[in-house]
Amino acid sequence: MDTVPWTGPEWDDPALTLLARQLRDAHRAVAPLPPQDRRRLIRHLLAITDLAKRDAELAARRLDAFLADFQDGPDVG
């Protein structure tokens, strides 16, 4: 049986790809924070990730707001 390895989705949506990369980078930025801050911010990012499954445009706007607040200081609430 000859199987071809999966190489990802057969569609290419630049907006979703950008959103996925931004979410990945946001998780990387949050990772080195102290545990209490990190847990709270990761929950926020997971909520944005879950929203992206239903409404990618709204998730992108919320992620932009999250990143703007995060860059001002890690105390995003």
JOUR-V691160 format. One record per backbone hydrogen bond with DSSP energy under -1.0 kcal/mol. CO is the residue of the C=O (numbers start at 1). NH is the residue of the N-H. Records with the same first field share a line. If there is no record, write none. Layout:
BEGIN
CO=NH ; NH
END
This chain:
BEGIN
13=17
14=18
15=19
16=20
17=21
18=22
19=23
20=24
21=25
22=26
23=27
24=28
25=29
26=30
27=31
30=33
34=38
35=39
36=40
37=41
38=42
39=43
40=44
41=45
42=46
43=47
44=48
45=49
46=50
47=51
48=52
50=53
51=54 ; 55
55=59
56=60
57=61
58=62
59=63
60=64
61=65
62=66
63=67
64=68
65=69
66=70
67=71
68=72
69=73
74=76
END
